[in-house]
Amino acid sequence: MSNDTLSDVLRAVRLKGAVFFDVEATTPWVAETPAANVIVPAIMPASEHVMEYHVVTSGSCWASLVGQESQAVRLEAGDVVAFPLGNAHVMSSAPGMRGQDPMRDFPHPGNGPLPLLMNLDGGGRERTHLVCGFLGCDRRPFNPLLEALPPILHMRGTPQSNWLSPFTRFAVMEAGEKRLGGNGILSKLGELMFAELVRRYVESLPPESRGWLGGLRDRHVGRALNLLHGEPARDWTLDGLSREVGLSRSAFADRFAGFVGIPPMQYLQRWRLQIAASRLLEGDAGIAMIAAESGYESEAAFSRAFKRVMGTPPAEWRSNQRPLQ
């Protein structure tokens, strides 16, 4: 049985890193990234959703969402900032700056060596170095993490965040030396960094926080999520689940929905679809086997549920997705 719901979700939504940029900048400088749905075809065409992150290895800069430049976040050396929802955003040497033409200036990976080197030379004396990367994941059928995260995740490089220092040093080394397999290592580092970033964010939430992430920390809701993720194919009922977590049926149903936003059995249905979608793309298992492993009584019931959410039957959906993998 899994007791790590966050890891379970990161695995099921197929989190994967790709394409690093090694950025040297001198003031004044600005780099604007278009929204994720615009750059997905160029960066990670096999992913439904793309998140960008930046590690400040030296110097300082500012990060903001496009249209919210007045709320820019100051970043110092050792800080990490990520944009989980894929919003268009700006990285700059001063708050309030905007790029001239994001799509024209946005670097496309092509078939060149990685990481891509970017030199944003404003002619000034203050220098900043960034290691930037992208993370792809599934948005559908169900990604509870994306629904729970804010548009900006910022982690300061404090002495307590000693996990970040080795990451940045290793990332800079791999980016600079361009050794065999370096981009794959950088990509895995990005995945680990994002998981730690989310974990630190959850730990920083106030005790009264709601939502899926708040539910992970709640004794009863967190236990229920662990059970559902650990045994998704089990014949769960609301009565059985409430007994497992030690609450009455009504108290548990209200508590779960109060945190997660949907009833427990509806959550389970959505999660089963996500597991099935992941399995459809991982191998050649038959639809009936995937349906059974995901907790469906029959292949027909699974096909109906899948088509209702995804728009096509599972076999057709898998066939359409595979050329992109």
C-alpha positions in Angstrom: 0.0 0.0 0.0 1.3 3.4 -0.9 1.7 5.9 1.9 3.0 8.7 -0.2 0.2 10.3 -2.1 2.2 13.1 -3.6 4.8 10.7 -5.1 1.9 8.6 -6.4 0.4 11.6 -8.2 3.7 12.8 -9.6 4.3 9.3 -11.1 0.8 8.9 -12.5 0.7 12.3 -14.2 4.0 11.3 -15.8 6.1 14.2 -14.6 9.2 14.6 -16.7 11.8 17.2 -17.2 13.4 18.5 -20.5 15.3 21.2 -22.2 17.5 23.4 -20.0 18.6 26.9 -20.6 21.9 28.3 -19.2 21.3 32.0 -19.0 23.9 34.7 -18.4 22.5 38.2 -18.1 23.8 41.7 -17.4 21.6 44.7 -16.5 19.3 45.8 -17.9 17.7 42.6 -19.1 14.3 41.0 -19.5 13.0 37.6 -20.8 9.3 36.9 -21.2 7.9 33.4 -21.6 4.6 32.9 -23.3 1.8 30.8 -21.7 2.4 27.0 -21.5 -0.3 26.1 -24.1 1.6 28.3 -26.6 5.0 26.8 -26.1 4.2 23.1 -25.6 4.5 22.2 -29.3 8.1 23.6 -29.3 9.3 22.4 -26.0 7.6 19.2 -25.1 5.1 18.2 -27.8 4.3 14.9 -26.1 3.1 16.6 -22.9 -0.3 18.1 -22.2 1.0 20.7 -19.8 4.4 22.4 -19.3 5.7 24.2 -16.2 8.8 26.4 -16.3 11.2 26.9 -13.4 14.3 29.0 -12.8 17.2 28.5 -10.3 19.1 31.7 -9.6 22.7 30.6 -9.1 24.3 34.0 -8.8 23.1 37.6 -8.8 19.5 38.6 -8.3 16.4 39.3 -10.4 12.6 39.6 -10.4 9.8 37.3 -11.4 6.2 38.2 -12.2 3.2 37.0 -14.1 2.3 38.9 -17.2 -0.3 41.5 -16.3 0.8 41.4 -12.6 4.2 43.1 -12.9 3.4 45.3 -9.8 3.4 42.1 -7.8 6.9 41.0 -8.9 8.8 38.7 -6.6 12.4 39.4 -5.7 14.8 36.5 -6.3 18.3 36.2 -4.8 21.1 33.7 -5.4 20.0 30.2 -4.3 16.2 30.9 -4.9 14.0 28.8 -7.1 10.8 30.0 -8.7 8.4 27.8 -10.6 5.2 28.5 -12.6 3.0 25.4 -12.1 -0.1 26.6 -13.9 1.9 27.6 -17.0 1.1 31.3 -16.9 3.0 33.7 -19.2 5.6 35.3 -17.0 8.6 37.7 -17.0 12.1 37.3 -15.6 13.9 40.6 -15.4 16.6 42.7 -13.8 14.1 45.2 -12.4 10.3 44.9 -11.6 7.8 46.2 -14.2 9.7 45.2 -17.3 8.2 43.5 -20.3 9.7 41.6 -23.3 9.2 43.1 -26.8 8.0 40.0 -28.7 7.8 36.8 -26.5 7.3 34.4 -29.4 10.0 35.8 -31.5 12.5 36.0 -28.7 11.6 32.6 -27.2 14.5 30.1 -27.9 13.4 27.0 -29.7 15.4 23.8 -28.8 15.5 22.3 -32.3 18.1 19.6 -32.6 21.0 21.6 -31.1 23.1 20.6 -28.1 21.5 21.1 -24.7 21.5 23.1 -22.5 20.9 26.1 -24.8 23.1 29.0 -23.9 21.4 32.4 -23.7 23.3 35.7 -23.3 21.1 38.6 -22.3 23.7 41.4 -22.4 22.3 44.8 -21.4 25.7 46.3 -21.1 25.6 46.9 -17.4 27.9 45.7 -14.6 25.5 43.6 -12.5 25.4 40.0 -13.6 22.9 37.2 -13.0 23.1 33.6 -13.8 20.1 31.3 -14.2 19.6 27.6 -14.8 16.1 27.2 -16.3 14.1 24.1 -17.2 10.7 22.8 -18.1 8.6 20.0 -16.6 5.9 18.3 -18.6 2.9 16.4 -17.2 -0.6 15.2 -17.9 -3.4 17.6 -17.2 -6.2 15.1 -17.9 -8.1 13.0 -17.0 -7.2 14.1 -13.4 -4.3 16.0 -12.0 -5.2 17.1 -8.4 -1.8 18.7 -7.9 -2.2 21.2 -10.7 -5.6 22.2 -9.3 -4.1 22.8 -5.9 -0.9 24.8 -6.7 -0.6 28.6 -6.9 0.5 30.3 -10.1 3.9 31.0 -8.6 6.0 28.8 -6.3 8.9 30.6 -4.8 11.5 28.9 -2.5 14.1 31.0 -0.9 17.6 29.7 -0.6 17.9 30.0 3.2 20.4 28.0 5.3 17.5 25.7 6.2 17.0 24.8 2.5 20.4 23.0 2.3 18.9 20.6 -0.3 19.0 23.4 -2.8 22.7 24.2 -2.7 24.0 20.9 -4.0 21.3 20.9 -6.7 22.3 24.3 -8.0 26.0 23.4 -7.9 25.5 20.2 -9.8 23.1 21.8 -12.3 25.7 24.5 -13.0 28.4 21.9 -13.4 26.3 19.8 -15.8 25.2 22.8 -17.8 28.7 24.1 -18.2 30.6 20.8 -18.9 28.1 19.4 -21.4 29.2 15.8 -20.6 27.6 12.7 -22.2 24.1 12.3 -20.8 24.1 15.7 -19.1 20.7 16.8 -20.3 19.1 13.6 -19.0 20.7 14.2 -15.6 19.6 17.8 -15.6 16.1 16.7 -16.5 15.9 14.2 -13.6 17.3 16.9 -11.3 14.5 19.1 -12.3 11.9 16.5 -11.5 13.5 16.0 -8.0 13.7 19.7 -7.5 10.0 20.2 -8.3 8.9 17.4 -6.0 10.9 19.0 -3.2 9.6 22.4 -4.0 6.0 21.2 -3.7 6.8 19.4 -0.5 8.3 22.5 1.0 5.3 24.5 -0.1 2.9 22.0 1.6 5.0 22.2 4.8 4.7 26.0 4.7 0.9 26.1 4.4 -0.9 27.5 7.5 -2.7 24.9 9.6 -6.1 26.0 8.4 -5.3 25.6 4.7 -7.9 23.7 2.7 -7.7 22.1 -0.8 -6.0 18.9 -1.9 -2.7 19.8 -0.4 -4.2 20.8 2.9 -6.0 17.5 2.9 -2.7 15.6 2.6 -1.8 17.0 6.0 -5.1 16.4 7.7 -5.1 13.2 9.8 -8.4 11.8 8.5 -8.4 13.1 4.9 -4.7 12.3 4.4 -5.3 8.8 5.6 -8.2 8.4 3.2 -6.1 9.7 0.3 -3.4 7.3 1.1 -5.9 4.4 1.2 -7.5 5.4 -2.2 -4.1 5.8 -3.8 -2.6 2.7 -2.3 -5.5 0.4 -3.4 -7.4 2.1 -6.1 -8.9 -1.1 -7.5 -10.4 -2.1 -4.1 -14.1 -2.2 -3.9 -14.3 1.0 -1.8 -17.5 2.3 -0.3 -18.1 5.4 1.6 -19.0 3.4 4.7 -15.9 1.2 4.4 -13.6 4.2 3.9 -15.1 6.2 6.8 -14.5 3.2 9.1 -10.9 3.0 8.0 -10.2 6.6 8.9 -12.2 6.5 12.1 -15.0 8.9 11.4 -18.8 8.5 10.9 -20.0 8.4 7.3 -21.4 11.9 7.3 -18.5 13.5 9.2 -16.0 11.9 6.9 -17.9 12.8 3.7 -18.2 16.4 4.9 -14.5 16.6 5.9 -13.2 15.1 2.7 -15.3 17.4 0.5 -14.4 20.4 2.6 -10.7 19.8 1.9 -10.6 18.2 -1.5 -13.7 19.9 -3.1 -15.4 16.8 -4.3 -16.9 13.7 -2.5 -14.6 10.7 -1.8 -16.1 8.4 -4.3 -16.0 11.0 -7.1 -12.3 11.5 -6.3 -11.8 7.8 -6.6 -13.5 7.7 -9.9 -11.3 10.5 -11.3 -8.2 8.9 -9.9 -9.0 5.6 -11.5 -9.2 7.2 -14.9 -5.9 8.9 -14.4 -4.2 5.6 -13.5 -5.8 4.0 -16.5 -4.7 6.7 -18.9 -1.2 6.4 -17.6 -1.3 2.6 -18.1 -2.6 3.0 -21.6 0.5 4.9 -22.6 3.0 2.8 -20.7 2.7 -0.5 -22.5 0.6 -2.8 -24.6 -1.7 -4.2 -21.9 -5.2 -4.9 -23.1 -8.1 -2.6 -22.3 -9.8 -5.3 -20.2 -6.7 -5.8 -18.1 -6.2 -2.0 -17.6 -9.9 -1.7 -16.7 -9.6 -4.4 -14.0 -6.4 -3.1 -12.6 -7.9 0.4 -12.3 -10.9 -0.8 -10.4 -13.6 -1.1 -13.1 -16.1 -3.9 -13.0 -15.9 -4.4 -16.8 -14.2 -3.2 -19.9 -17.5 -1.7 -21.1 -17.9 0.4 -17.9 -14.4 1.6 -18.2 -14.8 2.6 -21.8 -18.0 4.5 -21.1 -16.3 6.4 -18.2 -13.2 7.1 -20.2 -15.0 8.4 -23.3 -17.3 10.6 -21.2 -14.2 12.4 -19.8 -11.7 12.2 -22.7 -14.0 12.4 -25.6 -12.9 9.1 -27.3 -12.8 5.4 -26.3 -9.6 4.3 -24.6 -8.2 2.2 -27.5 -8.7 5.1 -30.0 -7.2 7.6 -27.5 -4.1 5.4 -27.0 -3.7 5.1 -30.7 -3.9 8.8 -31.2 -1.5 9.6 -28.4 1.3 7.2 -29.2 2.7 9.0 -32.3 3.6 11.9 -29.9 5.5 9.8 -27.4 
